[in-house]
Amino acid sequence: MQWFRIPKDIVFGAGSLSYLAELQGKKAVVVTGGSSMKKFGFLQKTVDLLVKAGMEVQVIDGVEPDPSVKTVYDGAKVMQAFQPDWIVAVGGGSAIDAAKAMWVFYEHPQLTFPDIIKPFGIPKLRGKANFAAIPSTSGTASEVTCASVITDYDTPNKLKYPLLSYEITPDIAIVDPDLTVSMPPHVTAHTGVDALTHAIEAYVSTNSSHFTNPLALEAIKLVFEYLPKAYANGRDMEARGKMHYAQCLAGIAFTNAFLGIVHSMAHKIGAQFSIPHGEANAILLPHVIAYNAKTASKTYGEIARYIGIGDPDDAKATERLIAAVKQLNSQVGIPASLQEAGINEAEFLTKLAETAANALEDPCTGCNPRTPDVSDIEAIYKAAFKG
């Protein structure tokens, strides 16, 4: 049995942030990273719209780019004291991810982090609050997904824990391209290739379906067409809008089809060596496609043909897709290798075995189209290191 689950409402289009004024409730907590949302006025506008809806509002800001277990616990304590009936997360994927985890501990303060890291082990939510998510970046799609990634900085390797549960899928997603004008080019690039990776991994996932595949394909096509334009000109609102919708479509696809070892490996290498998540995905993606091609060349060939670069022969079409990903990475300033991204070779080799073992145990590994072992993961890391 499979399923297809998304937020109850997805509100989209320029100016759709105004939908907040239609929410019904008494108290709202707004969770954000803070700086860009404050600078461009979107945080104040969010608060003003919630006040217009008749709510008392409290802000939790300063969520870091890779939210920590401590940030989550601290935010949950604020919620427990304030008792909101709406949690509104506005900003990048980190702010939304942190707010999701805070929501869990607000509703279930007796739990600890180890209690909720088992996939689909989060208990029922919505006993105290509903959740609205408003992304300001075009990549993570946290506004429509059942996932949240939290970093445990108290572990030796700063492990990232992907939380997976449909309980943390937001009730409302507001996908307003206006908020994305705050993204600098490098963030546009990192989030954009993250969206591409979501869509490609969802399409080749062993859990893909007739419901997820059309969304994944459309997202892939949009990213290839519009990411270079959004990267080159952040004021190109057509490109910004198309990318914002593409990442949301990719999110709907992967939250139902799940991901693969690009994300498993990016979670671990990114945490250990402080590489932005999207950048790590982008560097690893061509090498994982090459590895998976042994069992998934047909599906990669379908992707290549859908975006107009295919060949009737699946193997050749897959090679063209790999080349297209590398070309896109180059167009948007992504390093060609992990070494070029700044990782020291001696340190990389010292940590390789442990990193590969951790990646193999990541929840995203389960739906990869080819089943890897530790030596496979190590070989892919080595290939990506040299590029």
Secondary structure, DSSP 8 states (H G I E B T S, - for coil): -------SEEEESTTGGGGGGG---SEEEEE---HHHHHTTHHHHHHHHHHHTT-EEEEE----SS-BHHHHHHHHHHHHHH--SEEEEEESHHHHHHHHHHHHHHH-TT--HHHH-STT------SS-EEEEEESSSS--TTT-SEEEEEETTSTT-EEEEEE-GGGS-SEEEE-GGGGGG--HHHHHHHHHHHHHHHHHHHHSTT--TTTHHHHHHHHHHHHHHHHHHHH-TT-HHHHHHHHHHHHHHHHHHHHH---HHHHHHHHHHHHHT--HHHHHHHHHHHHHHHHHHHHHHHHHHHHHHTT---SSHHHHHHHHHHHHHHHHHHTT--SSTTTTT--HHHHHHHHHHHHHHHHTSGGGGG-SS---HHHHHHHHHHHHH-
